[in-house]
Amino acid sequence: MNVLIYLIPVALGLGALGLAAFLWSIRSGQYSDLDGAAERILGEEVDERPKA
């Protein structure tokens, strides 16, 4: 039972750290353009290498 004295604060701290990382990612714009990457992969690819 003494282990719970250590595990509960560690679990709460890790949860708070995960929440802080999630809120930081929202504020920094990580989720602002969810469809952009999916549409870019389907677009026409331009080959920039010179033709021999």
Phi, psi and omega per residue, in radians:
M1 nan -0.425 3.131
N2 -1.209 -0.361 3.131
V3 -1.157 -0.558 3.138
L4 -1.094 -0.473 3.110
I5 -1.098 -0.538 3.136
Y6 -1.627 -0.661 -3.033
L7 -1.270 -0.636 -3.121
I8 -1.134 -0.828 3.079
P9 -1.140 -0.603 3.107
V10 -1.145 -0.766 3.124
A11 -1.114 -0.745 3.100
L12 -1.143 -0.651 3.103
G13 -1.159 -0.734 3.104
L14 -1.166 -0.642 3.071
G15 -1.124 -0.735 3.101
A16 -1.151 -0.660 3.096
L17 -1.133 -0.741 3.091
G18 -1.121 -0.721 3.096
L19 -1.122 -0.718 3.114
A20 -1.123 -0.701 3.109
A21 -1.146 -0.692 3.110
F22 -1.133 -0.790 3.120
L23 -1.134 -0.637 3.080
W24 -1.113 -0.726 -3.128
S25 -1.169 -0.575 3.080
I26 -1.193 -0.782 -3.105
R27 -1.190 -0.489 -3.119
S28 -1.518 -0.012 3.036
G29 1.523 0.397 -3.127
Q30 -1.171 -0.452 -3.084
Y31 -1.924 0.341 -3.044
S32 -1.328 -0.514 -3.093
D33 -2.271 1.402 -3.080
L34 -1.345 -0.505 -3.095
D35 -1.575 -0.245 -3.071
G36 -1.096 -0.815 -3.118
A37 -1.182 -0.626 3.130
A38 -1.184 -0.597 3.123
E39 -1.399 -0.555 -3.137
R40 -1.173 -0.561 -3.102
I41 -1.252 -0.392 3.135
L42 -1.565 -0.203 -3.089
G43 -1.243 2.926 3.138
E44 -1.242 2.312 -3.106
E45 -1.658 2.283 -3.136
V46 -1.687 2.220 3.116
D47 -1.550 2.014 -3.075
E48 -1.594 -0.007 3.124
R49 -1.339 2.464 3.102
P50 -1.211 2.511 3.138
K51 -1.412 2.395 -3.102
A52 -1.533 nan nan
